[in-house]
Amino acid sequence: ILSFMDRRILFDSLIEWVKTLNLDETEDLSDGRTIALCLNNIDSIHFNKVWLQTIRTYSENNCRIKAKNLHEILTHIINYYSKIFDQSLIDFQMPNLNMIAERVDEIELSRLLQLVLGCAVSCNRKEFYIERIMSMEKSVQHILMNAIQELMIKDNRKNQEDYSEIENQLKRKFEEFNRVMKEKQDIENRSHELGLQVLYS
């Protein structure tokens, strides 16, 4: 279980991850709109445009509307885990939606965003989202992997196997990324050396 301090760090990492999705709205997560757009980005069939219309916009400081939006989102996420992943989330501590709506509580928001992250790395387009994670700093990658592990290891053998598959994909992507970066650096070094040779020849 992630500690209070771990959750603070996780919140920051999850915010960075949300930014990699290149959504137009990333300012206020407490009204649910940005989170709903994330989910639509992840699976536009389950979290479709009709469902998006149930998430009210322009809630401003209306905590009741925000909480209603967040409740709709969490209910749909739980349904998604059950229907698509066959995972109950019974051991996962659900976020306190009122605390998010009333004061943008980062600890509770981290729980909700952690569930969104789990959707991303387990959906049909998981390789795309894993690549996005791989483009982030290594320390952030590690934090996000721990968050994924907490979600998936708790439940059953199938989820453990799924997590192992995701972990292996991340490792392969990281190795490939390092190889490409090394080749790029070698080419740059060689170009620099050739440039110096031409300059002083």
Beta strands, then each sheet from edge to edge (+ up, - down):
end
